[in-house]
Amino acid sequence: MEIKDNSFSRQFETPTPEGMVTVEYSFQDRKIFLTRINTPENFSNDQFIDDFLVEIMSIAEEKKFKVVPIFPRIATFIKKNPKYKDMLPPGIRL
């Protein structure tokens, strides 16, 4: 999966046949706040979203960022994948 970090728009982007899927983010200190997932209108591939989030989490892990899931879908993803709970900053519980 090809992911582009569009720092100007503050979002990770990946193309799909239906259109562009994006995850918006913001930075504060060494934390990345994942604030929103944008998908095309007729997009319903949850497995693709999960794979996209896995790639984003690996990017965050590589750069040693703590991840703060603001968007409910991202928080649910982290709950279902406990290996990413170590990436949450202190005081954040899901």
HELIX and SHEET records of a PDB file:
HELIX    1   1 ASP A   46  GLU A   62  1                                  17    
HELIX    2   2 PRO A   72  LYS A   80  1                                   9    
HELIX    3   3 PRO A   82  MET A   87  5                                   6    
SHEET    1   A 5 LYS A   4  ASN A   6  0                                        
SHEET    2   A 5 GLN A  11  THR A  16 -1                                        
SHEET    3   A 5 GLY A  19  GLN A  28 -1                                        
SHEET    4   A 5 LYS A  31  ASN A  38 -1                                        
SHEET    5   A 5 LYS A  66  PRO A  69  1                                        
END                                                                             
